[in-house]
Amino acid sequence: MRWVSVIFALTVSAVLYAFVFERDRVDETLGLTRDTTEPTPTVATDTEEAEPNVPQQGRVSVVAMESIAMPIDSAVVLRGRTEPARTVEVAAEVSGRIISAPLRRGVSVEAGDILCQLDPGTAEVTLAEARARLDEAQISATAAEELAEEGFVSTTRRASTAASLEAARAAVRRAERAIEDLTVTAPFAGVLEDDTAELGAYLSPGGGSAHCATVLQLDPIKIVGFVPETLVSQVSLGANAGARLSDGQGVRGTVSFIARQADETTRTFRVEVEVPNPNLRLRAGQTAEVGVEAEGTLAHLLPASSLTLDDQGRLGIRRVVESNAGPVAGFSPVKVVRDTIDGIWVSGLPEEVRVIVVGQDFVTAGAPISVTLREPAS
């Protein structure tokens, strides 16, 4: 029994040695083969899409959108106030006492309406005298003309009577004009800013008070604003304009005047917008915010959240910039053109740009990024 155990142990040892140390020779003896080639790693083809949202090593994952600039209407916004189209202080041209009842402030008047009536005094007597002298001068001139034709009157006498006739005519015109000036009328349709001169008041143009009334023309009314010198070139005569008054009223008009000289203190230019005011609901002196239509510009519609600041505090956006090493983040300053419920219209960017809309606050200019594109705003 002991020899059997020894023989069994030697047999097992020989078999283990053959399979461990002489494996290749055993396989050849038994006619077996073994594949010694290493497996080849699977490589994605060019037509296969890379799995999205998987950032490359060392790159920051961001989301960007393709944006194409579109033309939009622009406007120059300025603060202003309403003013009368015309303001005039009506004064008497001759001296006299008021004999008409006063008109109260706020009353609407038409062109030619009587504002103040002066006492005629001796004006009518003066006119009658002037007309009598005219008749006399006319007779003398006619007689001198007839005698001159017959050679009984000298040329000098003939010229003298003709001059006297013209002087008499002039005196009549002065007397008639003096009577016309006794009636002070409204020069245009408008509203009285104050009461007309009181009954019994004496008006005297020569050094005294000749004020009869103040008339404002409020239809149309003007909205006056001041535009900075950097924007005045964008405003043109006849341009459409809209304004919102302090009480919420909205009005529309056209630009009627642009100053050619800037204010010495503020370096701004006066701009006037003419607005219809048929029912006089607009009053002079109201504050208004005016938007003047300007030439259209190319702008991008972006989410408001995409705006950020650079290290110098400039407002702008982060965008995708292609480089030899792959996409990197870039910064572009922008100018806000208009704020809408759909987003912010900005200018100052190329016509086509990829704007980073998610992750822009976590990258700086030149930082390598892994980009995922999303649909642009409608």
KEKEVO-36340 format. One record per residue (C-alpha): residue in three letters; residue number from 1; z, x, y. Coordinates in steps of 0.1 Angstrom, whole numbers, padded with zeros to 4 digits, m for minus. Each point is the difference from the previous one (the first is absolute). Last residue first. Example, Ala and Ser with C-alpha at 12.3 -4.5 7.8 and 13.67 -1.06 7.14 Angstrom:
REM KEKEVO-36340
+-----+-----+-------+-------+-------+
|  aa |   i |    pz |    px |    py |
+-----+-----+-------+-------+-------+
| SER |   2 |  0071 |  0137 | m0011 |
| ALA |   1 |  0007 | m0014 | m0034 |
+-----+-----+-------+-------+-------+
***
This chain:
REM KEKEVO-36340
+-----+-----+-------+-------+-------+
|  aa |   i |    pz |    px |    py |
+-----+-----+-------+-------+-------+
| SER | 378 | m0314 | m0375 |  0824 |
| ALA | 377 |  0024 |  0029 | m0005 |
| PRO | 376 | m0013 |  0028 | m0022 |
| GLU | 375 |  0003 | m0001 | m0039 |
| ARG | 374 |  0021 |  0027 | m0015 |
| LEU | 373 | m0006 |  0037 | m0008 |
| THR | 372 |  0025 |  0022 | m0019 |
| VAL | 371 |  0002 |  0035 |  0013 |
| SER | 370 |  0019 |  0030 | m0014 |
| ILE | 369 |  0011 |  0022 |  0030 |
| PRO | 368 |  0001 |  0036 |  0010 |
| ALA | 367 |  0019 |  0005 |  0033 |
| GLY | 366 | m0022 |  0013 |  0029 |
| ALA | 365 |  0014 | m0023 |  0027 |
| THR | 364 |  0034 | m0013 | m0012 |
| VAL | 363 |  0008 | m0024 | m0028 |
| PHE | 362 |  0029 | m0025 | m0006 |
| ASP | 361 | m0006 | m0023 |  0029 |
| GLN | 360 | m0036 | m0007 | m0011 |
| GLY | 359 |  0012 | m0012 | m0034 |
| VAL | 358 | m0018 | m0033 |  0001 |
| VAL | 357 | m0028 | m0008 |  0025 |
| ILE | 356 | m0019 |  0034 | m0001 |
| VAL | 355 | m0032 | m0006 |  0019 |
| ARG | 354 | m0034 |  0010 | m0014 |
| VAL | 353 | m0024 |  0002 |  0029 |
| GLU | 352 | m0034 | m0012 |  0010 |
| GLU | 351 | m0011 | m0002 |  0036 |
| PRO | 350 |  0023 |  0029 |  0009 |
| LEU | 349 |  0033 | m0009 |  0017 |
| GLY | 348 |  0009 | m0004 |  0038 |
| SER | 347 |  0004 | m0038 |  0000 |
| VAL | 346 |  0026 | m0023 | m0014 |
| TRP | 345 |  0000 | m0038 | m0008 |
| ILE | 344 |  0034 | m0008 | m0015 |
| GLY | 343 |  0004 | m0027 | m0027 |
| ASP | 342 | m0009 | m0035 | m0010 |
| ILE | 341 |  0025 | m0016 |  0024 |
| THR | 340 | m0016 |  0019 |  0028 |
| ASP | 339 |  0008 |  0030 |  0022 |
| ARG | 338 | m0029 |  0014 |  0020 |
| VAL | 337 | m0014 |  0034 |  0011 |
| VAL | 336 |  0027 |  0023 | m0013 |
| LYS | 335 | m0010 |  0036 |  0006 |
| VAL | 334 |  0000 |  0024 | m0030 |
| PRO | 333 |  0011 |  0035 | m0008 |
| SER | 332 | m0014 |  0014 | m0033 |
| PHE | 331 |  0022 |  0017 | m0026 |
| GLY | 330 | m0012 |  0016 | m0033 |
| ALA | 329 |  0012 | m0002 | m0036 |
| VAL | 328 | m0016 |  0020 | m0027 |
| PRO | 327 | m0027 | m0007 | m0026 |
| GLY | 326 | m0010 |  0027 | m0024 |
| ALA | 325 |  0001 |  0038 |  0001 |
| ASN | 324 | m0034 |  0004 |  0017 |
| SER | 323 |  0011 | m0026 |  0026 |
| GLU | 322 | m0004 | m0037 |  0005 |
| VAL | 321 |  0021 | m0017 |  0027 |
| VAL | 320 |  0018 | m0033 | m0006 |
| ARG | 319 |  0015 | m0015 |  0031 |
| ARG | 318 |  0034 | m0003 |  0016 |
| ILE | 317 |  0000 | m0022 |  0031 |
| GLY | 316 |  0008 |  0004 |  0037 |
| LEU | 315 |  0025 | m0002 |  0028 |
| ARG | 314 |  0009 |  0033 |  0015 |
| GLY | 313 |  0037 |  0011 | m0002 |
| GLN | 312 | m0008 |  0037 | m0001 |
| ASP | 311 |  0011 |  0003 | m0036 |
| ASP | 310 | m0024 | m0028 | m0010 |
| LEU | 309 |  0007 | m0037 |  0003 |
| THR | 308 | m0010 | m0029 | m0023 |
| LEU | 307 | m0022 | m0030 | m0002 |
| SER | 306 | m0008 | m0013 | m0035 |
| SER | 305 |  0026 | m0028 |  0003 |
| ALA | 304 | m0021 | m0018 |  0026 |
| PRO | 303 | m0027 | m0005 | m0027 |
| LEU | 302 | m0034 |  0012 |  0012 |
| LEU | 301 | m0030 | m0016 |  0017 |
| HIS | 300 | m0021 |  0029 |  0012 |
| ALA | 299 | m0017 |  0002 |  0034 |
| LEU | 298 | m0034 |  0004 |  0017 |
| THR | 297 | m0001 | m0011 |  0036 |
| GLY | 296 | m0012 | m0030 |  0020 |
| GLU | 295 | m0005 |  0003 |  0038 |
| ALA | 294 |  0028 | m0015 |  0020 |
| GLU | 293 |  0013 | m0036 |  0005 |
| VAL | 292 |  0028 |  0000 |  0026 |
| GLY | 291 |  0034 | m0012 | m0013 |
| VAL | 290 |  0024 | m0011 |  0028 |
| GLU | 289 |  0037 | m0005 | m0002 |
| ALA | 288 |  0011 | m0022 |  0029 |
| THR | 287 |  0028 | m0003 |  0025 |
| GLN | 286 | m0003 | m0030 |  0024 |
| GLY | 285 | m0004 |  0008 |  0037 |
| ALA | 284 | m0025 | m0027 |  0010 |
| ARG | 283 |  0003 | m0032 | m0020 |
| LEU | 282 | m0021 | m0012 | m0029 |
| ARG | 281 | m0001 | m0038 | m0005 |
| LEU | 280 | m0023 | m0004 |  0029 |
| ASN | 279 | m0020 | m0027 | m0018 |
| PRO | 278 | m0033 |  0019 |  0004 |
| ASN | 277 |  0013 |  0035 | m0007 |
| PRO | 276 | m0029 |  0021 | m0012 |
| VAL | 275 |  0010 |  0036 | m0006 |
| GLU | 274 | m0014 |  0031 |  0018 |
| VAL | 273 |  0013 |  0033 | m0014 |
| GLU | 272 |  0008 |  0028 |  0025 |
| VAL | 271 |  0004 |  0036 | m0009 |
| ARG | 270 |  0019 |  0025 |  0022 |
| PHE | 269 | m0003 |  0036 | m0013 |
| THR | 268 |  0030 |  0022 | m0010 |
| ARG | 267 |  0011 |  0034 |  0012 |
| THR | 266 |  0035 | m0013 |  0006 |
| THR | 265 |  0007 |  0015 |  0035 |
| GLU | 264 | m0034 |  0005 |  0015 |
| ASP | 263 | m0014 | m0032 | m0014 |
| ALA | 262 | m0034 |  0007 | m0014 |
| GLN | 261 | m0033 | m0005 |  0019 |
| ARG | 260 | m0030 | m0019 | m0012 |
| ALA | 259 |  0020 | m0032 | m0007 |
| ILE | 258 | m0014 | m0024 | m0026 |
| PHE | 257 | m0008 | m0036 |  0011 |
| SER | 256 | m0012 | m0032 | m0016 |
| VAL | 255 |  0011 |  0003 | m0036 |
| THR | 254 | m0005 | m0033 | m0017 |
| GLY | 253 |  0023 | m0029 | m0010 |
| ARG | 252 |  0022 | m0014 | m0027 |
| VAL | 251 |  0035 | m0017 |  0001 |
| GLY | 250 |  0030 | m0002 | m0023 |
| GLN | 249 |  0032 | m0016 |  0011 |
| GLY | 248 |  0031 |  0014 | m0015 |
| ASP | 247 |  0024 | m0003 |  0030 |
| SER | 246 | m0004 |  0037 |  0008 |
| LEU | 245 | m0038 | m0003 |  0001 |
| ARG | 244 | m0024 |  0009 | m0027 |
| ALA | 243 | m0033 |  0014 |  0011 |
| GLY | 242 | m0035 |  0002 | m0014 |
| ALA | 241 | m0029 |  0021 |  0013 |
| ASN | 240 | m0038 | m0001 | m0004 |
| ALA | 239 | m0019 |  0029 |  0016 |
| GLY | 238 | m0019 | m0008 |  0032 |
| LEU | 237 |  0007 |  0034 |  0016 |
| SER | 236 |  0008 |  0027 | m0026 |
| VAL | 235 |  0032 |  0014 | m0015 |
| GLN | 234 | m0001 |  0028 | m0025 |
| SER | 233 | m0004 |  0027 |  0027 |
| VAL | 232 |  0033 | m0011 |  0015 |
| LEU | 231 |  0019 |  0010 | m0032 |
| THR | 230 |  0011 |  0036 |  0007 |
| GLU | 229 |  0005 | m0009 |  0037 |
| PRO | 228 |  0026 | m0025 | m0008 |
| VAL | 227 | m0008 | m0037 |  0007 |
| PHE | 226 |  0018 | m0020 |  0027 |
| GLY | 225 |  0001 | m0038 | m0001 |
| VAL | 224 | m0009 | m0029 |  0023 |
| ILE | 223 | m0006 | m0035 | m0013 |
| LYS | 222 | m0020 | m0019 |  0025 |
| ILE | 221 | m0001 | m0038 |  0005 |
| PRO | 220 | m0032 | m0021 |  0002 |
| ASP | 219 |  0012 | m0024 |  0013 |
| LEU | 218 |  0032 |  0012 |  0017 |
| GLN | 217 | m0013 |  0004 |  0036 |
| LEU | 216 |  0031 |  0003 |  0022 |
| VAL | 215 |  0002 | m0013 |  0036 |
| THR | 214 |  0026 |  0012 |  0025 |
| ALA | 213 |  0004 | m0022 |  0031 |
| CYS | 212 | m0001 | m0001 |  0038 |
| HIS | 211 |  0010 |  0034 |  0012 |
| ALA | 210 | m0009 |  0007 |  0037 |
| SER | 209 |  0035 |  0013 |  0010 |
| GLY | 208 | m0001 |  0018 |  0033 |
| GLY | 207 | m0017 |  0033 |  0011 |
| GLY | 206 | m0033 | m0016 |  0010 |
| PRO | 205 | m0007 | m0025 | m0028 |
| SER | 204 |  0024 | m0027 |  0015 |
| LEU | 203 |  0012 | m0029 | m0021 |
| TYR | 202 |  0025 | m0024 |  0014 |
| ALA | 201 |  0020 | m0022 | m0024 |
| GLY | 200 |  0001 | m0037 |  0009 |
| LEU | 199 | m0006 | m0012 | m0036 |
| GLU | 198 |  0008 |  0029 | m0024 |
| ALA | 197 | m0024 |  0026 | m0011 |
| THR | 196 | m0012 | m0005 | m0036 |
| ASP | 195 |  0025 |  0000 | m0028 |
| ASP | 194 | m0002 |  0029 | m0025 |
| GLU | 193 | m0021 |  0012 | m0029 |
| LEU | 192 | m0026 | m0027 |  0007 |
| VAL | 191 | m0024 | m0004 | m0030 |
| GLY | 190 | m0037 |  0007 | m0002 |
| ALA | 189 | m0035 | m0010 |  0010 |
| PHE | 188 | m0015 |  0023 |  0026 |
| PRO | 187 |  0002 |  0008 |  0038 |
| ALA | 186 |  0026 | m0027 |  0006 |
| THR | 185 | m0003 | m0014 |  0036 |
| VAL | 184 |  0015 |  0007 |  0034 |
| THR | 183 | m0012 | m0025 |  0026 |
| LEU | 182 |  0004 |  0012 |  0036 |
| ASP | 181 | m0026 |  0026 | m0008 |
| GLU | 180 | m0027 | m0027 |  0002 |
| ILE | 179 |  0010 | m0007 |  0036 |
| ALA | 178 | m0002 |  0036 |  0009 |
| ARG | 177 | m0034 |  0002 | m0017 |
| GLU | 176 | m0013 | m0028 |  0022 |
| ALA | 175 |  0013 |  0017 |  0032 |
| ARG | 174 | m0016 |  0033 | m0011 |
| ARG | 173 | m0033 | m0017 | m0008 |
| VAL | 172 |  0000 | m0017 |  0034 |
| ALA | 171 |  0007 |  0033 |  0018 |
| ALA | 170 | m0028 |  0016 | m0019 |
| ARG | 169 | m0025 | m0027 |  0012 |
| ALA | 168 |  0012 |  0005 |  0036 |
| ALA | 167 | m0006 |  0038 | m0003 |
| GLU | 166 | m0035 | m0006 | m0014 |
| LEU | 165 | m0008 | m0022 |  0030 |
| SER | 164 |  0014 |  0025 |  0024 |
| ALA | 163 | m0022 |  0027 | m0015 |
| ALA | 162 | m0031 | m0022 |  0004 |
| THR | 161 |  0009 | m0007 |  0037 |
| SER | 160 |  0003 |  0038 |  0006 |
| ALA | 159 | m0033 |  0008 | m0017 |
| ARG | 158 | m0019 | m0025 |  0023 |
| ARG | 157 |  0017 |  0014 |  0031 |
| THR | 156 | m0010 |  0035 | m0010 |
| THR | 155 | m0036 | m0010 | m0006 |
| SER | 154 | m0002 | m0014 |  0035 |
| VAL | 153 | m0004 | m0037 |  0007 |
| PHE | 152 | m0028 | m0017 |  0020 |
| GLY | 151 | m0028 |  0014 | m0022 |
| GLU | 150 | m0012 | m0033 | m0014 |
| GLU | 149 |  0012 |  0010 | m0036 |
| ALA | 148 |  0032 |  0013 |  0015 |
| LEU | 147 |  0007 | m0034 |  0016 |
| GLU | 146 | m0003 | m0018 | m0033 |
| GLU | 145 |  0023 |  0025 | m0018 |
| ALA | 144 |  0025 | m0001 |  0028 |
| ALA | 143 |  0002 | m0037 | m0003 |
| THR | 142 |  0005 |  0000 | m0037 |
| ALA | 141 |  0027 |  0027 |  0002 |
| SER | 140 |  0019 | m0019 |  0027 |
| ILE | 139 | m0001 | m0032 | m0020 |
| GLN | 138 |  0012 |  0017 | m0032 |
| ALA | 137 |  0028 |  0018 |  0019 |
| GLU | 136 |  0013 | m0033 |  0013 |
| ASP | 135 | m0001 | m0016 | m0034 |
| LEU | 134 |  0018 |  0030 | m0014 |
| ARG | 133 |  0026 | m0002 |  0028 |
| ALA | 132 |  0007 | m0036 | m0011 |
| ARG | 131 |  0003 |  0011 | m0037 |
| ALA | 130 |  0025 |  0027 |  0009 |
| GLU | 129 |  0021 | m0025 |  0020 |
| ALA | 128 |  0001 | m0024 | m0029 |
| LEU | 127 |  0010 |  0027 | m0024 |
| THR | 126 |  0028 |  0012 |  0023 |
| VAL | 125 |  0013 | m0036 |  0003 |
| GLU | 124 |  0000 | m0002 | m0038 |
| ALA | 123 |  0019 |  0032 | m0003 |
| THR | 122 |  0026 | m0010 |  0025 |
| GLY | 121 |  0027 | m0007 | m0025 |
| PRO | 120 | m0016 | m0002 | m0035 |
| ASP | 119 |  0034 | m0002 | m0018 |
| LEU | 118 | m0003 |  0019 | m0032 |
| GLN | 117 | m0007 | m0015 | m0035 |
| CYS | 116 |  0012 |  0020 | m0030 |
| LEU | 115 | m0010 | m0001 | m0037 |
| ILE | 114 | m0031 | m0021 |  0002 |
| ASP | 113 | m0020 |  0000 | m0033 |
| GLY | 112 | m0032 |  0020 |  0002 |
| ALA | 111 |  0002 |  0015 | m0035 |
| GLU | 110 |  0022 | m0022 | m0021 |
| VAL | 109 |  0038 | m0001 |  0000 |
| SER | 108 |  0026 | m0002 | m0027 |
| VAL | 107 |  0036 | m0005 |  0012 |
| GLY | 106 |  0025 |  0025 | m0013 |
| ARG | 105 |  0017 |  0005 |  0034 |
| ARG | 104 |  0001 | m0031 |  0023 |
| LEU | 103 | m0027 | m0009 |  0025 |
| PRO | 102 |  0013 | m0002 |  0036 |
| ALA | 101 | m0006 | m0030 |  0023 |
| SER | 100 | m0027 |  0007 |  0026 |
| ILE |  99 |  0006 |  0006 |  0038 |
| ILE |  98 |  0006 |  0038 | m0002 |
| ARG |  97 |  0001 |  0016 |  0035 |
| GLY |  96 | m0027 |  0023 |  0011 |
| SER |  95 | m0014 |  0035 |  0002 |
| VAL |  94 | m0033 |  0008 | m0015 |
| GLU |  93 | m0011 |  0018 | m0033 |
| ALA |  92 |  0026 | m0017 | m0021 |
| ALA |  91 |  0010 |  0018 | m0032 |
| VAL |  90 | m0006 | m0006 | m0037 |
| GLU |  89 |  0018 |  0025 | m0022 |
| VAL |  88 | m0023 |  0006 | m0029 |
| THR |  87 |  0004 |  0006 | m0038 |
| ARG |  86 | m0028 |  0002 | m0024 |
| ALA |  85 | m0003 |  0002 | m0038 |
| PRO |  84 |  0037 | m0006 | m0002 |
| GLU |  83 |  0019 |  0025 | m0022 |
| THR |  82 |  0012 | m0001 | m0036 |
| ARG |  81 |  0018 |  0030 | m0014 |
| GLY |  80 | m0008 |  0030 | m0022 |
| ARG |  79 |  0008 |  0019 | m0032 |
| LEU |  78 | m0027 |  0018 | m0018 |
| VAL |  77 | m0018 | m0002 | m0034 |
| VAL |  76 | m0034 |  0016 | m0005 |
| ALA |  75 | m0018 | m0017 | m0028 |
| SER |  74 | m0020 |  0009 | m0031 |
| ASP |  73 | m0024 | m0020 | m0022 |
| ILE |  72 | m0003 |  0014 | m0035 |
| PRO |  71 | m0026 |  0022 | m0017 |
| MET |  70 |  0010 |  0009 | m0036 |
| ALA |  69 |  0012 |  0033 | m0014 |
| ILE |  68 |  0000 |  0004 | m0038 |
| SER |  67 |  0033 |  0004 | m0019 |
| GLU |  66 |  0005 |  0012 | m0036 |
| MET |  65 |  0036 | m0005 | m0011 |
| ALA |  64 |  0026 |  0025 | m0011 |
| VAL |  63 |  0030 |  0000 | m0024 |
| VAL |  62 |  0020 |  0031 | m0005 |
| SER |  61 |  0013 |  0022 | m0029 |
| VAL |  60 |  0013 |  0034 |  0012 |
| ARG |  59 | m0016 |  0030 | m0018 |
| GLY |  58 |  0018 |  0028 | m0019 |
| GLN |  57 | m0015 | m0008 | m0034 |
| GLN |  56 | m0025 | m0028 |  0002 |
| PRO |  55 |  0012 | m0035 |  0006 |
| VAL |  54 | m0006 | m0027 | m0026 |
| ASN |  53 | m0006 | m0032 |  0019 |
| PRO |  52 | m0034 | m0006 | m0017 |
| GLU |  51 | m0010 |  0013 | m0034 |
| ALA |  50 | m0031 |  0021 |  0004 |
| GLU |  49 | m0032 | m0018 | m0006 |
| GLU |  48 | m0022 |  0010 | m0029 |
| THR |  47 | m0036 |  0008 |  0008 |
| ASP |  46 |  0006 |  0037 |  0005 |
| THR |  45 |  0014 |  0003 | m0035 |
| ALA |  44 |  0037 |  0003 | m0009 |
| VAL |  43 |  0009 |  0030 | m0021 |
| THR |  42 |  0017 | m0005 | m0034 |
| PRO |  41 |  0017 |  0032 | m0013 |
| THR |  40 | m0018 |  0017 | m0029 |
| PRO |  39 |  0021 |  0002 | m0032 |
| GLU |  38 |  0005 |  0035 | m0013 |
| THR |  37 | m0022 |  0012 | m0029 |
| THR |  36 |  0016 |  0010 | m0033 |
| ASP |  35 | m0013 | m0028 | m0021 |
| ARG |  34 |  0013 |  0007 | m0036 |
| THR |  33 | m0021 |  0004 | m0032 |
| LEU |  32 |  0010 | m0005 | m0038 |
| GLY |  31 | m0019 |  0015 | m0030 |
| LEU |  30 |  0032 |  0007 | m0021 |
| THR |  29 | m0006 |  0037 |  0000 |
| GLU |  28 | m0009 |  0000 |  0037 |
| ASP |  27 |  0031 | m0021 |  0009 |
| VAL |  26 |  0022 |  0024 | m0020 |
| ARG |  25 | m0015 |  0029 |  0018 |
| ASP |  24 |  0006 | m0016 |  0034 |
| ARG |  23 |  0036 | m0009 | m0009 |
| GLU |  22 |  0011 |  0034 | m0012 |
| PHE |  21 |  0032 |  0004 |  0019 |
| VAL |  20 |  0015 | m0035 |  0000 |
| PHE |  19 | m0018 | m0018 | m0029 |
| ALA |  18 |  0000 |  0031 | m0023 |
| TYR |  17 |  0036 |  0010 |  0008 |
| LEU |  16 |  0012 | m0035 | m0006 |
| VAL |  15 | m0017 | m0001 | m0034 |
| ALA |  14 |  0013 |  0034 | m0010 |
| SER |  13 |  0036 | m0010 |  0009 |
| VAL |  12 | m0002 | m0032 | m0020 |
| THR |  11 | m0012 |  0019 | m0031 |
| LEU |  10 |  0028 |  0026 |  0003 |
| ALA |   9 |  0026 | m0027 |  0003 |
| PHE |   8 | m0014 | m0018 | m0031 |
| ILE |   7 |  0000 |  0033 | m0021 |
| VAL |   6 |  0036 |  0007 |  0010 |
| SER |   5 |  0011 | m0035 | m0009 |
| VAL |   4 | m0017 |  0002 | m0034 |
| TRP |   3 |  0016 |  0034 | m0008 |
| ARG |   2 |  0035 | m0016 |  0004 |
| MET |   1 | m0008 | m0028 | m0023 |
+-----+-----+-------+-------+-------+
***
